[in-house]
């Protein structure tokens, strides 16, 4: 199998990058690092995400092979989401990015404020 090329305009890796690095993609991947969770649990954990965006982002991550959707044949429906092996690997990488941002947030805000004052 050939490696992707993010710099090539038509490379499908760009779509995967968009899914993983979107605001909701990052937050859901990091949230799922703590283990298998239900849709409603993820909605509560990821403050501000709409049901539509939650469902859409989970579908993208599932299609990319990062999230597994487990549906139980019960009433009412019971669905859980968990990271696959590759999902855990990529989630740890975006978690490092999110951690870096949180750690450096004061200096980022200072830079933003200085830019807006100019």
Buried (B, 14 or more C-beta within 10 A) or exposed (E): EEEEEEEEEEBEEBEBBEBBEBEBBBBBBBBBEEEEBEBEBBBEBBEEBEEEBBEBBBEBBBEBEBBBEEEEEEEEEEEBBBBBEEBBEBBEEBBEEBEEEEEEEEEEEEEEEEEEEE
